[in-house]
């Protein structure tokens, strides 16, 4: 009996060893990252679908499938033609003209004409949750096969962030109508550097080089089809797994490098890190309609009691501290305004204590927590548990507020749940973040139309005005004015903008990453 | 109609009600969650009018019971509806993921039984020996290790240090080894200990003593007289484990970027994608009911005492 059992175990062991042998072979010979004509990219989340007109959020996959007519340069300082050869704004700012190359095509070889782009816009308006993006455009005129004109009611500054985004990449609407929404969403046809070859849901998407691609963009040297034949974008939710994949060399590029792995990857001679800044801010939203927080002095005291330098320090300085509401990776950032707000609302414990005293709070029972009318100054903070940054800093904020006598209770929830609670006004304080290249994103957080508990006619007017100011300097000034007005009421406490990292193996040459994290692979070659 | 047939029909009828109750309960629970899938997913750039339009489109503006019966009516026609977040057919989404989960969890379950039964039998036969103690202690150690951590440890050893196996994803046969090891090692303990306990009980029974008295060899007694009786609860447990094939591998699928249904379920719950969650739970509920019935029938087949109970002769 013992011998038999031993024999069975031996057979099992041999089986396992032989499997291991297979594994070794697969790992070393078929590893996609080792082919010089293939690039393997790992991102944390899979895609909702391939059609940019049907998704709620986009990522590198859509950036590879679609090319917008115009884009911002790497520093977000200049507008450049990309799939268009040129663009023109009429002197009154109400007419935008885009010219496309005569031989421009979609990835399937069908002509990419002005008419095709107009049809694509109609498909977008019909299907996208962001169909309102094109609201400022009153009329789309096909002037000739290569020229498209947008007529606007008035010059609209915030429209440019839509026009330059991947969401404005054209779809082959004829194919889309033919296939229907669902089928087209699995295999959309764009005009980008790559096209969809195979999408295995939850696993990866394989993209092949678009042989018809051309760009006018001066961001890249290679204006024609990509140098890399194939890109496989893998969906790897666990950050540890993503990091392990790039370390072993089976993946060439990873997105969302976790802060805890930065040092390890920085010390890896085979890996290069590309750093960019969140084009938005992480902040604490305050509900001014609840007890205690309905007093502006309390809200300001909270803002003053938070020592952001300490927060940055526990996050190993993987964030840029924020005192204003706009990130340097967004349009209309103004350093002077940021500095001014830091002076006024930066860490100041004495001022915070004085404000609370002015508001009528004092420690009546000596327990270290302030009271007013017998009620302790106790507030809850909803913390997004799916944000490593917020999870790390929340206990520190709790300790800092304790120093001025505020009892902060931390409640962890999923970010989506917090968002819902905020729109339902069922919160006291909550952590949130935003990302969008244009500061107009603040319209949805601070304007009455946004639906959050705080707004003011003055701020509404400033936000409304800033949407339509075309002169960048004047627009920046308007946003600065708005930030000062908002911060004086402290319905929001800006904390920081996260530094984000893309890690690439050094065999990947020619990768360009913009200040807001757009990756350009047009010039990429694998050595 | 035979007793067994009558019993099966009765259980199947009850099963239909169980499945309906589970789906109705789940629908109610998901309705209790704050927010709805449209508002959860939509970015601030989506206008309130568009949100209202999308809610109308997906029928989310209807009362809960109307939504439920609408969903049920379509399910009875074989249509699970479309995912609210991706717009794709739920059947297609589940169909694309199911093979991967069945491959991972099915292989792991089989391997678990292939390893645990002989080890449990041998450990019981050699009760209190060094072998017995080693097997029991090591199985409990693996059982105590969190799956997430075990997966990472195995990945560190086999993929990063030894470079023998792929880190993650489905890239052929080799890529399944680490996920299977991660799924199998902790679950060995329950089957192993159950087998061992049952064997220890059966081995002391009179018919086993009789078998030895008849001069049968150890091998014959253990396999034909001890194991057959000891395996009854183990078999039942096998069938009860089957529903977890679908929903039980969320963590492993996440660690190893395995494109299975566990990840889909988790993501769909987070985004309150009712049609997908309902579709998956519907399948799990049916599988649970069927597994229970098959488990019961098999127990009756293996254990004459149960058959007698069914006939009311006990």
Interface residues (C-beta under 8 A of the other chain):
Chain A: X1 X4 X5 X8 X12 X16 X19 X20 X22 X23 X24 X25 X26 X27 X28 X30 X31 X32 X48 X49 X54 X56 X57 X129 X130 X131 X132 X133 X181 X182 X185 X186 X200 X201 X202 X203 X204 X234 X235 X236 X237 X238 X240 X241 X244 X245 X247 X248 X250 X414 X416 X417 X419 X420 X421 X423 X424 X426 X434 X436 X441 X444 X445 X450 X451
Chain B: X34 X35 X39 X40 X41 X42 X43 X44 X45 X46 X47 X48 X49 X50 X54 X82 X85 X86 X87 X88 X89 X93 X96 X97 X100 X114 X115 X118 X122 X125 X152 X155 X156 X158 X159 X160 X163 X164 X165 X166 X167 X168 X169 X170 X171 X172 X173 X174 X175 X177 X218 X219 X222 X254 X255 X256 X257 X259 X260 X263 X264 X270 X271
